[in-house]
Amino acid sequence: VVAESMICPAVPTTPVHTSLFTGQGSLTHGLVSHRGGMEPRAGYPWLPSLLHDQGYLTGAFDNIKRLLPWYTLGFEDYIDPSRRFRHVWSVPLQVINQRAIPWLREHAGAEPFFLFVHGWDTHTPYLPPADVRHAFYDGDPRDPARDTMHAFRRQFFFERSREWLAELAADLGERGPVTDVAYLEALYDAAILHMDRHLAQLLATLDETGVADDTLVLIFGDHGEMMGENDIFFDHHGLYEGNIRPPLLARWPSGGISGGRRVAELVQHLDLAPTILAAAGLDTPPAMEGRS
């Protein structure tokens, strides 16, 4: 099932991730900006802890704890492979799967589990593996006659992107800088392709372990990305639809979530915790503002 109106309660990452497991809006839990190290207001409900207290094995393959150290609460297993990478956003789902798939094979079917898997493949900088990096672009991305980067060059985020652009230029053979914005858009598409392949591996593992029909699967983003619309390039600040309308797909055959339906009603990240609790037969705490 595809939710066509999944809307972020806030942007960017840290407020939304807090809403995800508290089931609360930003003004309630208190995180309204991207500052690291902040904690929600006292007394917040926390989905992983609620499930763990009900006998669920809780696991996360994630690195948000580097921004929000308390994010590990309630997780019996919290695996963060990001220390070997230069940036927190450089961990591809391929690496996450190398840890998550063995975890699934060991635990799926043996005990009820809640698993949170977080990949950064579609976050700036878009650096998909070499085998897919040029899958969606024809031509020379350094062609000076196709200079569509001029609007991006005057942006604050262009300065922050110099390292990324230099890496792309090196990948292309150091014959000049990237000049075509469409090439960066194509890299984003290639990152989606790479993530799709590894999501397929996770889903195949559920099939392999025999729990696919009885497992609620939610695939979603914490925000979108702007590709130059409204003068925002390769980032997610601003309250435009490209930022605040991320994907949400759900599958749970034994629970009636199947059949290729598209749902138009408004859904937000704070609705996901109550939905998961309801699927587990548990009540939603009064402090959660979302609904199943």
C-alpha beads as a LAMMPS data file, in Angstrom:
LAMMPS data file: protein, C-alpha beads

292 atoms
291 bonds

1 atom types
1 bond types

-500.0 500.0 xlo xhi
-500.0 500.0 ylo yhi
-500.0 500.0 zlo zhi

Masses

1 110.0

Atoms # bond

1 1 1 0.000 0.000 0.000
2 1 1 1.293 3.442 -0.936
3 1 1 0.412 6.471 1.191
4 1 1 0.056 9.345 -1.248
5 1 1 -0.154 12.065 1.411
6 1 1 2.666 11.246 3.826
7 1 1 3.624 14.640 5.273
8 1 1 6.543 15.436 7.587
9 1 1 5.555 17.044 10.893
10 1 1 8.829 18.978 10.730
11 1 1 12.125 19.117 8.870
12 1 1 14.900 18.094 8.920
13 1 1 16.220 14.823 10.358
14 1 1 16.368 15.064 14.141
15 1 1 12.854 16.461 14.818
16 1 1 11.284 13.908 12.470
17 1 1 13.186 10.964 13.941
18 1 1 12.027 12.069 17.376
19 1 1 8.400 12.253 16.210
20 1 1 8.803 8.803 14.678
21 1 1 9.244 6.963 17.986
22 1 1 7.510 9.371 20.391
23 1 1 4.352 9.658 18.297
24 1 1 4.413 13.376 19.091
25 1 1 4.710 16.581 17.105
26 1 1 7.785 18.784 17.427
27 1 1 6.144 21.412 19.641
28 1 1 5.224 18.635 22.100
29 1 1 8.495 16.697 22.274
30 1 1 10.511 19.908 21.994
31 1 1 12.960 19.197 19.156
32 1 1 12.314 21.762 16.434
33 1 1 15.782 22.189 14.932
34 1 1 18.723 20.159 13.673
35 1 1 20.964 20.632 16.687
36 1 1 22.573 17.449 17.935
37 1 1 22.597 16.334 21.573
38 1 1 19.172 17.744 22.441
39 1 1 16.709 15.575 24.368
40 1 1 12.917 15.466 24.214
41 1 1 10.901 16.924 27.049
42 1 1 10.597 14.708 30.134
43 1 1 7.980 11.986 30.125
44 1 1 7.949 11.282 26.388
45 1 1 6.692 7.856 25.254
46 1 1 9.227 5.802 23.301
47 1 1 8.164 3.059 20.891
48 1 1 11.260 0.782 21.150
49 1 1 10.979 0.745 24.950
50 1 1 7.237 0.019 24.835
51 1 1 7.786 -2.943 22.512
52 1 1 10.785 -4.227 24.468
53 1 1 8.751 -4.143 27.683
54 1 1 6.149 -6.356 25.939
55 1 1 8.694 -9.046 25.071
56 1 1 9.792 -7.922 21.617
57 1 1 13.409 -8.281 20.615
58 1 1 14.310 -4.745 19.496
59 1 1 17.144 -4.068 17.075
60 1 1 18.419 -1.042 15.176
61 1 1 20.986 -0.716 12.411
62 1 1 21.361 3.024 12.501
63 1 1 23.623 5.946 13.436
64 1 1 21.216 8.688 14.522
65 1 1 22.667 8.192 18.012
66 1 1 25.662 10.219 16.825
67 1 1 23.269 13.187 16.667
68 1 1 20.872 12.106 19.432
69 1 1 22.730 9.872 21.946
70 1 1 19.507 8.875 23.737
71 1 1 18.186 7.286 20.509
72 1 1 19.463 3.875 21.631
73 1 1 16.864 3.672 24.429
74 1 1 14.775 0.533 24.293
75 1 1 16.961 -1.238 21.726
76 1 1 18.454 -4.496 22.910
77 1 1 20.755 -4.465 19.887
78 1 1 21.919 -1.165 18.391
79 1 1 24.496 -1.571 15.644
80 1 1 26.218 1.531 14.243
81 1 1 28.697 0.803 11.415
82 1 1 29.233 4.478 10.583
83 1 1 32.485 5.025 12.516
84 1 1 34.470 3.604 9.628
85 1 1 33.008 6.245 7.298
86 1 1 34.092 9.849 7.036
87 1 1 30.622 11.316 7.428
88 1 1 27.509 10.246 9.319
89 1 1 25.542 10.298 6.039
90 1 1 28.004 8.124 4.107
91 1 1 26.733 4.710 5.255
92 1 1 25.072 2.858 2.340
93 1 1 22.274 0.353 2.837
94 1 1 24.575 -2.289 1.370
95 1 1 26.782 -2.020 4.480
96 1 1 23.766 -1.902 6.795
97 1 1 22.462 -5.117 5.201
98 1 1 25.732 -6.921 5.922
99 1 1 24.805 -6.579 9.592
100 1 1 20.991 -6.573 9.459
101 1 1 20.438 -9.658 7.305
102 1 1 22.381 -12.035 9.625
103 1 1 20.407 -10.537 12.552
104 1 1 17.136 -11.280 10.761
105 1 1 18.179 -14.807 9.885
106 1 1 19.039 -15.501 13.501
107 1 1 15.938 -14.016 15.125
108 1 1 13.036 -13.962 12.630
109 1 1 10.587 -16.704 13.510
110 1 1 12.269 -17.458 16.827
111 1 1 10.754 -14.532 18.739
112 1 1 8.699 -11.410 18.002
113 1 1 10.977 -8.640 16.816
114 1 1 11.020 -4.940 15.984
115 1 1 13.789 -3.934 13.568
116 1 1 14.733 -0.391 12.542
117 1 1 17.003 -0.147 9.482
118 1 1 18.255 3.276 8.416
119 1 1 20.155 3.925 5.175
120 1 1 21.494 7.261 3.959
121 1 1 21.954 6.446 0.255
122 1 1 19.544 9.153 -0.944
123 1 1 20.928 11.897 1.312
124 1 1 23.305 14.518 -0.036
125 1 1 25.977 13.832 -1.178
126 1 1 24.596 11.343 -3.688
127 1 1 27.452 8.917 -4.251
128 1 1 25.997 5.624 -5.498
129 1 1 28.444 2.807 -6.297
130 1 1 30.344 2.910 -9.558
131 1 1 28.267 0.146 -11.161
132 1 1 25.116 2.311 -11.093
133 1 1 26.555 5.825 -10.913
134 1 1 26.020 6.574 -14.597
135 1 1 22.826 4.547 -15.086
136 1 1 20.575 7.551 -15.751
137 1 1 22.790 10.065 -17.538
138 1 1 23.983 10.290 -21.112
139 1 1 26.492 12.847 -22.274
140 1 1 29.306 14.811 -20.661
141 1 1 28.392 16.295 -17.252
142 1 1 31.364 18.698 -17.601
143 1 1 30.270 20.232 -20.893
144 1 1 30.774 24.022 -20.484
145 1 1 28.025 24.610 -23.054
146 1 1 25.588 22.942 -20.649
147 1 1 26.298 25.064 -17.592
148 1 1 23.186 24.766 -15.445
149 1 1 25.099 24.986 -12.157
150 1 1 25.193 28.793 -12.031
151 1 1 22.164 29.071 -9.737
152 1 1 23.596 26.434 -7.399
153 1 1 26.970 28.214 -7.204
154 1 1 25.483 31.207 -5.414
155 1 1 23.887 28.982 -2.751
156 1 1 25.184 28.513 0.785
157 1 1 25.019 24.753 0.260
158 1 1 27.296 24.983 -2.762
159 1 1 30.197 25.810 -0.448
160 1 1 29.326 22.794 1.670
161 1 1 29.231 20.659 -1.492
162 1 1 32.739 21.434 -2.771
163 1 1 34.184 18.190 -1.413
164 1 1 31.381 16.179 -2.992
165 1 1 31.736 17.935 -6.364
166 1 1 35.506 17.449 -6.277
167 1 1 34.981 13.719 -5.726
168 1 1 32.610 13.574 -8.684
169 1 1 35.117 15.438 -10.863
170 1 1 37.828 12.965 -9.863
171 1 1 35.514 10.081 -10.714
172 1 1 35.026 11.611 -14.164
173 1 1 38.749 11.918 -14.782
174 1 1 39.560 15.425 -13.521
175 1 1 38.820 17.036 -16.903
176 1 1 36.978 19.968 -15.413
177 1 1 34.192 20.575 -12.895
178 1 1 30.655 19.248 -13.174
179 1 1 28.545 21.822 -15.003
180 1 1 25.191 20.064 -15.465
181 1 1 22.653 19.958 -12.634
182 1 1 20.898 17.097 -14.429
183 1 1 23.907 14.889 -13.693
184 1 1 23.434 15.391 -9.937
185 1 1 19.730 14.598 -10.325
186 1 1 20.719 11.406 -12.154
187 1 1 23.011 10.481 -9.252
188 1 1 20.026 10.780 -6.918
189 1 1 18.081 8.403 -9.181
190 1 1 21.019 6.012 -9.161
191 1 1 21.118 6.159 -5.361
192 1 1 17.431 5.188 -5.312
193 1 1 18.188 2.277 -7.646
194 1 1 20.992 1.086 -5.363
195 1 1 18.760 1.372 -2.292
196 1 1 15.947 -0.499 -4.067
197 1 1 18.242 -3.437 -4.724
198 1 1 19.195 -3.728 -1.078
199 1 1 15.663 -3.232 0.194
200 1 1 14.824 -6.201 -2.036
201 1 1 17.457 -8.240 -0.166
202 1 1 15.863 -7.381 3.179
203 1 1 12.411 -8.355 1.905
204 1 1 13.818 -11.567 0.432
205 1 1 15.250 -12.426 3.851
206 1 1 11.763 -12.152 5.357
207 1 1 10.585 -14.609 2.688
208 1 1 13.544 -16.887 3.330
209 1 1 12.863 -17.007 7.082
210 1 1 9.147 -17.640 6.592
211 1 1 7.871 -14.516 8.373
212 1 1 7.056 -12.243 5.421
213 1 1 3.274 -12.603 5.625
214 1 1 3.165 -11.940 9.374
215 1 1 5.627 -9.007 9.401
216 1 1 4.487 -5.405 9.132
217 1 1 6.963 -3.654 6.810
218 1 1 7.066 0.149 6.608
219 1 1 9.389 1.814 4.096
220 1 1 9.604 5.588 4.395
221 1 1 11.853 8.634 4.290
222 1 1 12.244 11.216 7.025
223 1 1 12.135 14.022 4.447
224 1 1 12.434 14.611 0.720
225 1 1 15.068 16.353 -1.396
226 1 1 14.850 19.426 -3.625
227 1 1 16.465 19.273 -7.069
228 1 1 16.497 22.995 -7.809
229 1 1 12.808 23.685 -7.350
230 1 1 12.135 26.947 -5.490
231 1 1 15.861 27.711 -5.759
232 1 1 16.809 24.875 -3.365
233 1 1 19.447 22.482 -4.674
234 1 1 20.178 19.009 -3.277
235 1 1 18.947 19.718 0.218
236 1 1 15.789 19.666 2.310
237 1 1 15.341 23.014 4.036
238 1 1 12.103 24.905 3.465
239 1 1 8.471 23.810 3.681
240 1 1 7.974 22.900 0.026
241 1 1 6.277 19.700 -1.083
242 1 1 9.523 18.191 -2.344
243 1 1 10.843 18.356 1.225
244 1 1 7.827 17.514 3.332
245 1 1 6.181 14.770 1.244
246 1 1 8.403 11.679 1.511
247 1 1 7.435 8.147 0.495
248 1 1 5.607 5.676 2.705
249 1 1 4.946 2.104 1.630
250 1 1 3.383 -0.537 3.875
251 1 1 2.996 -4.311 3.601
252 1 1 1.438 -6.787 6.039
253 1 1 -0.471 -9.552 4.224
254 1 1 -1.823 -11.267 7.349
255 1 1 -3.000 -7.904 8.685
256 1 1 -4.819 -6.893 5.526
257 1 1 -2.205 -4.458 4.195
258 1 1 -1.713 -5.858 0.719
259 1 1 -3.159 -5.656 -2.754
260 1 1 -1.434 -2.667 -4.315
261 1 1 -3.757 -0.001 -2.919
262 1 1 -3.062 3.743 -2.827
263 1 1 -4.344 5.683 0.191
264 1 1 -5.075 9.415 -0.111
265 1 1 -5.671 10.303 3.547
266 1 1 -3.120 12.401 5.451
267 1 1 -0.461 10.374 7.273
268 1 1 2.450 11.710 9.341
269 1 1 5.517 10.213 10.999
270 1 1 3.877 10.555 14.407
271 1 1 1.186 8.109 13.190
272 1 1 3.679 5.290 12.660
273 1 1 4.308 4.446 16.333
274 1 1 0.561 4.123 17.109
275 1 1 0.156 2.043 13.932
276 1 1 2.931 -0.338 14.980
277 1 1 1.516 -0.634 18.508
278 1 1 -1.944 -1.406 17.120
279 1 1 -0.480 -4.072 14.832
280 1 1 1.118 -5.642 17.925
281 1 1 -2.214 -5.559 19.770
282 1 1 -1.010 -2.865 22.184
283 1 1 -2.684 0.337 23.299
284 1 1 -1.398 3.751 22.265
285 1 1 -0.180 5.770 25.286
286 1 1 -2.235 8.922 25.913
287 1 1 0.907 11.054 25.458
288 1 1 1.187 10.010 21.796
289 1 1 -0.544 12.445 19.442
290 1 1 -0.483 10.255 16.345
291 1 1 -3.194 7.780 15.393
292 1 1 -3.105 4.294 13.966

Bonds

1 1 1 2
2 1 2 3
3 1 3 4
4 1 4 5
5 1 5 6
6 1 6 7
7 1 7 8
8 1 8 9
9 1 9 10
10 1 10 11
11 1 11 12
12 1 12 13
13 1 13 14
14 1 14 15
15 1 15 16
16 1 16 17
17 1 17 18
18 1 18 19
19 1 19 20
20 1 20 21
21 1 21 22
22 1 22 23
23 1 23 24
24 1 24 25
25 1 25 26
26 1 26 27
27 1 27 28
28 1 28 29
29 1 29 30
30 1 30 31
31 1 31 32
32 1 32 33
33 1 33 34
34 1 34 35
35 1 35 36
36 1 36 37
37 1 37 38
38 1 38 39
39 1 39 40
40 1 40 41
41 1 41 42
42 1 42 43
43 1 43 44
44 1 44 45
45 1 45 46
46 1 46 47
47 1 47 48
48 1 48 49
49 1 49 50
50 1 50 51
51 1 51 52
52 1 52 53
53 1 53 54
54 1 54 55
55 1 55 56
56 1 56 57
57 1 57 58
58 1 58 59
59 1 59 60
60 1 60 61
61 1 61 62
62 1 62 63
63 1 63 64
64 1 64 65
65 1 65 66
66 1 66 67
67 1 67 68
68 1 68 69
69 1 69 70
70 1 70 71
71 1 71 72
72 1 72 73
73 1 73 74
74 1 74 75
75 1 75 76
76 1 76 77
77 1 77 78
78 1 78 79
79 1 79 80
80 1 80 81
81 1 81 82
82 1 82 83
83 1 83 84
84 1 84 85
85 1 85 86
86 1 86 87
87 1 87 88
88 1 88 89
89 1 89 90
90 1 90 91
91 1 91 92
92 1 92 93
93 1 93 94
94 1 94 95
95 1 95 96
96 1 96 97
97 1 97 98
98 1 98 99
99 1 99 100
100 1 100 101
101 1 101 102
102 1 102 103
103 1 103 104
104 1 104 105
105 1 105 106
106 1 106 107
107 1 107 108
108 1 108 109
109 1 109 110
110 1 110 111
111 1 111 112
112 1 112 113
113 1 113 114
114 1 114 115
115 1 115 116
116 1 116 117
117 1 117 118
118 1 118 119
119 1 119 120
120 1 120 121
121 1 121 122
122 1 122 123
123 1 123 124
124 1 124 125
125 1 125 126
126 1 126 127
127 1 127 128
128 1 128 129
129 1 129 130
130 1 130 131
131 1 131 132
132 1 132 133
133 1 133 134
134 1 134 135
135 1 135 136
136 1 136 137
137 1 137 138
138 1 138 139
139 1 139 140
140 1 140 141
141 1 141 142
142 1 142 143
143 1 143 144
144 1 144 145
145 1 145 146
146 1 146 147
147 1 147 148
148 1 148 149
149 1 149 150
150 1 150 151
151 1 151 152
152 1 152 153
153 1 153 154
154 1 154 155
155 1 155 156
156 1 156 157
157 1 157 158
158 1 158 159
159 1 159 160
160 1 160 161
161 1 161 162
162 1 162 163
163 1 163 164
164 1 164 165
165 1 165 166
166 1 166 167
167 1 167 168
168 1 168 169
169 1 169 170
170 1 170 171
171 1 171 172
172 1 172 173
173 1 173 174
174 1 174 175
175 1 175 176
176 1 176 177
177 1 177 178
178 1 178 179
179 1 179 180
180 1 180 181
181 1 181 182
182 1 182 183
183 1 183 184
184 1 184 185
185 1 185 186
186 1 186 187
187 1 187 188
188 1 188 189
189 1 189 190
190 1 190 191
191 1 191 192
192 1 192 193
193 1 193 194
194 1 194 195
195 1 195 196
196 1 196 197
197 1 197 198
198 1 198 199
199 1 199 200
200 1 200 201
201 1 201 202
202 1 202 203
203 1 203 204
204 1 204 205
205 1 205 206
206 1 206 207
207 1 207 208
208 1 208 209
209 1 209 210
210 1 210 211
211 1 211 212
212 1 212 213
213 1 213 214
214 1 214 215
215 1 215 216
216 1 216 217
217 1 217 218
218 1 218 219
219 1 219 220
220 1 220 221
221 1 221 222
222 1 222 223
223 1 223 224
224 1 224 225
225 1 225 226
226 1 226 227
227 1 227 228
228 1 228 229
229 1 229 230
230 1 230 231
231 1 231 232
232 1 232 233
233 1 233 234
234 1 234 235
235 1 235 236
236 1 236 237
237 1 237 238
238 1 238 239
239 1 239 240
240 1 240 241
241 1 241 242
242 1 242 243
243 1 243 244
244 1 244 245
245 1 245 246
246 1 246 247
247 1 247 248
248 1 248 249
249 1 249 250
250 1 250 251
251 1 251 252
252 1 252 253
253 1 253 254
254 1 254 255
255 1 255 256
256 1 256 257
257 1 257 258
258 1 258 259
259 1 259 260
260 1 260 261
261 1 261 262
262 1 262 263
263 1 263 264
264 1 264 265
265 1 265 266
266 1 266 267
267 1 267 268
268 1 268 269
269 1 269 270
270 1 270 271
271 1 271 272
272 1 272 273
273 1 273 274
274 1 274 275
275 1 275 276
276 1 276 277
277 1 277 278
278 1 278 279
279 1 279 280
280 1 280 281
281 1 281 282
282 1 282 283
283 1 283 284
284 1 284 285
285 1 285 286
286 1 286 287
287 1 287 288
288 1 288 289
289 1 289 290
290 1 290 291
291 1 291 292
